[in-house]
């Protein structure tokens, strides 16, 4: 009699293991589709950065050294890649005024300010538009520069056996 509950428990555990094991089979994304999705994300982020650069230029600032890069996300059981861009914003005046000027220029282009403090000792601002988000802040290391970081919501799931991307894969983004 005591063996029956143990066998029943073992059967339930094995059954659940099969259900969850089979449920995860075939969930690995197609490498070609993942590459297409990442290329699409890259194109969208780069186009958005160019639009932002035009809005910032119209707002009296200059945008320089735009770069984009693919970053590995996830862990051993979940792998994804994300594409992010950054650029240096150049203006005049104190640091807080430049952050506020950049934010105002982007708000004029349809961005919404979500957080930030232009009056802080380390002025910064975060804005969003559609599924894009950006942070504009002063560098804390190296030459003091106002940097815009841009990211699109989401990431592209890649096959679990994909090699992580190289750390130094950044490339210049033409702004014109």
N, C-alpha and C positions, 0 to 999 in steps of 0.2 A: 504494500500500500504506500509506503514512504517513497518508493521509486517512481511512482506515477507522477506526483507533483514535480519532482526533479526533472523527469523526462518532458513533462509539459512545459516547464519553464525553459528548458534547453531548446525545445522546438520553437517556442515563441521568440526567444532571443535569436536563434538562427534564421527564422522567418523574417524578423525585422531587419537583420543584417543583410539578407538577400534583397529585401525591398529597397533599403537605403543604398546598398551597393549597386543594384541595377539602375536605380533612379539617377545615380550620378554618372553612369556610363553614357557616353555620347554627348556630354555637356561641354566637352572641350571645344572651344571655338575653332572654326576653319581658319587656318593661317592666312589664306588669301583674303578672306573677308575681314579679318582683323587688320591686315595691312591696308586694305581699302578704307576701313573705318578710321584708322589712324591718319591716313593721308587726307581724308575729309576733315577731320578735326584740325589738322595742321593748316589746311587751306582756310578754314573758317576763322581760326585764331589769328592767322597772319592778316587776313582781310580786315578783321575787327581792329587789329593794331594799327593798320594803315588809316582806317577811319578815325581812330582816336588821335593819331598823329596830326591829321588834318584839323580836327576840332581844337587840339591844343595849340597848333600853329595859328589858327584863327583867333585864339584867346591870348595871343601875344607871347607864347612860349616856343621853344625849339625842341624837337625830338631828335636824338642822336643814338647811334650804336644800338640799333634794334637787333635782338638775337632771339632765336627760338631753340628749344631743345626737347627731346623726348626723355621722359623719366620712367623708370621701372616702378611699379606699385605692387602691393600685395605681398604674399609670402609663399611658402612652399606649396600650399594647397590652393592658392588663388593667385593668379598672375594677371597683371594688367599693365598697360602703358598709358601715359598721359602726355600731352604736348602743352608746353607753357612758353610764354614769350615775355621778354622784358626789354625796356629801353630806358635811356637816360633822358630826363626832361631838364631843360636849361631855361632859366628865367632870371629875373633881377629882383632884388629886395631881400628881406630877411626870409629865413627858412619857412616859417609859418605862412607868410604871405604867398610864397611860391606854391606851397601845398594847396592853400585855399584858392589861388588863381587856377591851378590845374583842375581842381575839383569843380570849380564854377564853369570852366570851359567844357568839361565833360557833362555836367548837368545840363548845359545848354544843348548838348547833342543827344539828350534823352537818357543819360545815366542817372541813377538814384543814389544819393549818399546814404550809406548804411551805418557807418561808424567812423570815428576818427576824432582827432583833436589837433587842430592847426595851431593852437596856442601852447601845446605841450613843449617840454624841453626837447623832445624828439617828435616833431610834427609828422602826422600821418593821416591818411584817409582811406576808407574802403568804399567802393561804389559797385553797383550791379546794373546790368542791362540785359534783358532776356536771360539767356543761360550763361552769360559771361560775368566774371567778377574780376575786379582789379584792386590792387593796393598801391598807393603812391606814398613813398616814405623815403627818408634820408638814410643813406648807407651808414652802418655802424662800424664798418671795418674798411680800411684803405682810404682812398680819396673820398672826400665828402661829396656825394652826388645825390640828386633827387632821382629815384628809380621807380618806374612804373612796372609792376608785375601783372600779367594777364593770364587768366586761366578760363577754360570753358568747363562748365559742370560736367561731371561724368568722367569716365575713363574707358579705355578699350580693353576688354578681356582678351588675353592671348593664351595660346596653349600652355599648359603647365610645364612642358618641357622646353619652352622657349628660353634662350639665353638672355640674361639681363642686358639691357642696353649699356653701351659704353658711357662712362661718366662724362667724358668730354666729347659730346656729340653736337654741341651747339653750332648753329650756323647763322649767318647774317640774314636779316629779313629786309629786303629792299622796301623802302617807304614810298617809293613813287611808282 
